[in-house]
Amino acid sequence: MDKEKEYKRICDKLGCKPTEINIPDFKTEDDSWENPVSKLTADEIGFLYENGYLNN
């Protein structure tokens, strides 16, 4: 597997780079916001973690 191609595919699925995801600081529970990472499979999250793509 080509790491860069897989990373680009995951970024396209997210709509941005994983490090660019801005998680709002909610003062109360807000069910209207959906975490973009929830679109990813466990394997995709593992790929990002194992290859250092979640580091700034």
VMD Tcl script that builds the backbone (N, CA, C; Angstrom):
set m [mol new atoms 168]
animate dup $m
set s [atomselect $m all]
$s set {name element resname resid chain x y z} {
  {N N MET 1 A 0.845 -1.178 0.000}
  {CA C MET 1 A 0.000 0.000 0.000}
  {C C MET 1 A 0.893 1.245 0.000}
  {N N ASP 2 A 0.574 2.187 -0.845}
  {CA C ASP 2 A 1.283 3.449 -0.894}
  {C C ASP 2 A 0.720 4.358 0.207}
  {N N LYS 3 A 1.562 4.691 1.179}
  {CA C LYS 3 A 1.107 5.459 2.346}
  {C C LYS 3 A 0.534 6.814 1.953}
  {N N GLU 4 A 1.173 7.497 1.020}
  {CA C GLU 4 A 0.706 8.836 0.636}
  {C C GLU 4 A -0.648 8.778 -0.059}
  {N N LYS 5 A -0.868 7.767 -0.891}
  {CA C LYS 5 A -2.167 7.622 -1.566}
  {C C LYS 5 A -3.263 7.328 -0.547}
  {N N GLU 6 A -2.966 6.464 0.421}
  {CA C GLU 6 A -3.942 6.128 1.450}
  {C C GLU 6 A -4.238 7.350 2.322}
  {N N TYR 7 A -3.213 8.107 2.658}
  {CA C TYR 7 A -3.400 9.316 3.454}
  {C C TYR 7 A -4.266 10.317 2.699}
  {N N LYS 8 A -4.009 10.509 1.409}
  {CA C LYS 8 A -4.806 11.438 0.603}
  {C C LYS 8 A -6.254 10.972 0.531}
  {N N ARG 9 A -6.474 9.664 0.383}
  {CA C ARG 9 A -7.836 9.127 0.323}
  {C C ARG 9 A -8.572 9.411 1.632}
  {N N ILE 10 A -7.890 9.228 2.763}
  {CA C ILE 10 A -8.507 9.483 4.066}
  {C C ILE 10 A -8.794 10.978 4.228}
  {N N CYS 11 A -7.860 11.828 3.806}
  {CA C CYS 11 A -8.079 13.282 3.885}
  {C C CYS 11 A -9.286 13.688 3.042}
  {N N ASP 12 A -9.417 13.096 1.860}
  {CA C ASP 12 A -10.566 13.397 1.010}
  {C C ASP 12 A -11.864 12.973 1.693}
  {N N LYS 13 A -11.832 11.842 2.362}
  {CA C LYS 13 A -13.019 11.351 3.075}
  {C C LYS 13 A -13.393 12.281 4.227}
  {N N LEU 14 A -12.376 12.806 4.920}
  {CA C LEU 14 A -12.605 13.726 6.040}
  {C C LEU 14 A -12.975 15.129 5.561}
  {N N GLY 15 A -12.447 15.512 4.424}
  {CA C GLY 15 A -12.648 16.871 3.927}
  {C C GLY 15 A -11.548 17.819 4.354}
  {N N CYS 16 A -10.547 17.308 5.063}
  {CA C CYS 16 A -9.396 18.107 5.504}
  {C C CYS 16 A -8.334 17.142 6.029}
  {N N LYS 17 A -7.186 17.701 6.403}
  {CA C LYS 17 A -6.154 16.888 7.047}
  {C C LYS 17 A -6.608 16.597 8.475}
  {N N PRO 18 A -6.282 15.431 9.019}
  {CA C PRO 18 A -6.710 15.096 10.384}
  {C C PRO 18 A -6.246 16.111 11.433}
  {N N THR 19 A -5.088 16.707 11.230}
  {CA C THR 19 A -4.581 17.678 12.199}
  {C C THR 19 A -5.285 19.027 12.098}
  {N N GLU 20 A -6.097 19.227 11.061}
  {CA C GLU 20 A -6.818 20.491 10.877}
  {C C GLU 20 A -8.237 20.451 11.447}
  {N N ILE 21 A -8.641 19.321 12.005}
  {CA C ILE 21 A -9.986 19.210 12.562}
  {C C ILE 21 A -10.075 20.093 13.800}
  {N N ASN 22 A -11.047 20.971 13.797}
  {CA C ASN 22 A -11.240 21.895 14.903}
  {C C ASN 22 A -12.421 21.412 15.743}
  {N N ILE 23 A -12.132 20.919 16.930}
  {CA C ILE 23 A -13.181 20.431 17.821}
  {C C ILE 23 A -13.623 21.584 18.714}
  {N N PRO 24 A -14.870 22.008 18.585}
  {CA C PRO 24 A -15.355 23.132 19.394}
  {C C PRO 24 A -15.321 22.814 20.888}
  {N N ASP 25 A -15.147 23.843 21.682}
  {CA C ASP 25 A -15.156 23.711 23.137}
  {C C ASP 25 A -16.571 24.016 23.629}
  {N N PHE 26 A -17.382 22.976 23.709}
  {CA C PHE 26 A -18.772 23.149 24.111}
  {C C PHE 26 A -18.877 23.328 25.616}
  {N N LYS 27 A -19.686 24.280 26.031}
  {CA C LYS 27 A -19.946 24.480 27.460}
  {C C LYS 27 A -21.051 23.540 27.934}
  {N N THR 28 A -21.897 23.113 26.989}
  {CA C THR 28 A -22.956 22.151 27.276}
  {C C THR 28 A -22.949 21.103 26.173}
  {N N GLU 29 A -23.697 20.056 26.346}
  {CA C GLU 29 A -23.776 19.009 25.343}
  {C C GLU 29 A -24.445 19.547 24.087}
  {N N ASP 30 A -23.874 19.228 22.920}
  {CA C ASP 30 A -24.417 19.697 21.647}
  {C C ASP 30 A -24.478 18.528 20.675}
  {N N ASP 31 A -25.658 17.995 20.479}
  {CA C ASP 31 A -25.830 16.849 19.595}
  {C C ASP 31 A -25.861 17.229 18.119}
  {N N SER 32 A -25.820 18.515 17.810}
  {CA C SER 32 A -25.882 18.932 16.413}
  {C C SER 32 A -24.522 18.853 15.721}
  {N N TRP 33 A -23.422 18.783 16.496}
  {CA C TRP 33 A -22.086 18.706 15.914}
  {C C TRP 33 A -21.681 17.251 15.746}
  {N N GLU 34 A -21.214 16.903 14.547}
  {CA C GLU 34 A -20.760 15.536 14.287}
  {C C GLU 34 A -19.253 15.542 14.098}
  {N N ASN 35 A -18.580 14.706 14.844}
  {CA C ASN 35 A -17.137 14.584 14.744}
  {C C ASN 35 A -16.790 13.971 13.383}
  {N N PRO 36 A -15.981 14.651 12.552}
  {CA C PRO 36 A -15.646 14.124 11.231}
  {C C PRO 36 A -14.894 12.792 11.296}
  {N N VAL 37 A -14.196 12.537 12.381}
  {CA C VAL 37 A -13.442 11.287 12.518}
  {C C VAL 37 A -14.386 10.089 12.593}
  {N N SER 38 A -15.637 10.323 12.982}
  {CA C SER 38 A -16.594 9.215 13.068}
  {C C SER 38 A -16.900 8.622 11.691}
  {N N LYS 39 A -16.492 9.308 10.617}
  {CA C LYS 39 A -16.661 8.792 9.256}
  {C C LYS 39 A -15.641 7.701 8.930}
  {N N LEU 40 A -14.567 7.649 9.714}
  {CA C LEU 40 A -13.474 6.722 9.430}
  {C C LEU 40 A -13.696 5.364 10.077}
  {N N THR 41 A -13.119 4.353 9.447}
  {CA C THR 41 A -13.156 3.012 10.028}
  {C C THR 41 A -12.033 2.891 11.061}
  {N N ALA 42 A -12.089 1.847 11.845}
  {CA C ALA 42 A -11.038 1.598 12.835}
  {C C ALA 42 A -9.690 1.393 12.141}
  {N N ASP 43 A -9.693 0.737 10.986}
  {CA C ASP 43 A -8.451 0.526 10.240}
  {C C ASP 43 A -7.864 1.849 9.750}
  {N N GLU 44 A -8.721 2.758 9.294}
  {CA C GLU 44 A -8.247 4.061 8.822}
  {C C GLU 44 A -7.667 4.878 9.973}
  {N N ILE 45 A -8.316 4.861 11.128}
  {CA C ILE 45 A -7.802 5.568 12.302}
  {C C ILE 45 A -6.473 4.945 12.733}
  {N N GLY 46 A -6.401 3.628 12.722}
  {CA C GLY 46 A -5.156 2.929 13.051}
  {C C GLY 46 A -4.032 3.302 12.100}
  {N N PHE 47 A -4.332 3.396 10.812}
  {CA C PHE 47 A -3.342 3.791 9.810}
  {C C PHE 47 A -2.785 5.177 10.135}
  {N N LEU 48 A -3.672 6.125 10.436}
  {CA C LEU 48 A -3.236 7.482 10.754}
  {C C LEU 48 A -2.357 7.500 12.005}
  {N N TYR 49 A -2.766 6.754 13.008}
  {CA C TYR 49 A -2.025 6.711 14.270}
  {C C TYR 49 A -0.655 6.053 14.079}
  {N N GLU 50 A -0.658 4.879 13.458}
  {CA C GLU 50 A 0.587 4.108 13.309}
  {C C GLU 50 A 1.606 4.788 12.413}
  {N N ASN 51 A 1.161 5.628 11.495}
  {CA C ASN 51 A 2.081 6.295 10.582}
  {C C ASN 51 A 2.380 7.746 10.966}
  {N N GLY 52 A 1.946 8.159 12.154}
  {CA C GLY 52 A 2.295 9.476 12.679}
  {C C GLY 52 A 1.531 10.639 12.081}
  {N N TYR 53 A 0.437 10.379 11.372}
  {CA C TYR 53 A -0.318 11.457 10.745}
  {C C TYR 53 A -1.195 12.234 11.724}
  {N N LEU 54 A -1.311 11.785 12.947}
  {CA C LEU 54 A -2.110 12.496 13.936}
  {C C LEU 54 A -1.270 13.460 14.765}
  {N N ASN 55 A 0.026 13.481 14.509}
  {CA C ASN 55 A 0.923 14.411 15.207}
  {C C ASN 55 A 0.932 15.743 14.474}
  {N N ASN 56 A 1.036 16.815 15.232}
  {CA C ASN 56 A 1.123 18.156 14.606}
  {C C ASN 56 A 2.497 18.394 14.046}
}
mol reanalyze $m
mol bondsrecalc $m
mol representation Tube
mol addrep $m
